[in-house]
Amino acid sequence: MPRIALIAHDEKKPALIDFVDEHVDAFRECEVIATGTTGKRLNQETDITVDRMESGPIGGDLMIGAEVAKNALDGIIFLRDPLRAQPHEPDITALLRICDVHETPLATNLGSAVPFVESLKRRL
């Protein structure tokens, strides 16, 4: 069973929820983890079960990065808001860097999330 992480900045959470709803059959076949608030909303507003880490600003991004470092994730969808500064930007940068180091698939917008999920569906 693929293990993936879902993360979204506040302004992108509605788009992530809609995206999960559109591809719910694929996400049901995965073990899904998410940062705190994103995971809470996904559990409440979609038909998938999500294991919640801490909120991003208090360590959730780093917790997901640790999963990447352990090779315990098959990929991440992280809908970022590139037009707003984030108070935990160093943590976000660390997460992006560890994905590059471990060659972990990372989709940071809906344009890259679609082929990510299509690839995931072919593996299921």
Order of alpha helices (4+ residues) and beta strands (2+ residues): beta-alpha-alpha-beta-alpha-beta-alpha-beta-alpha-beta-alpha
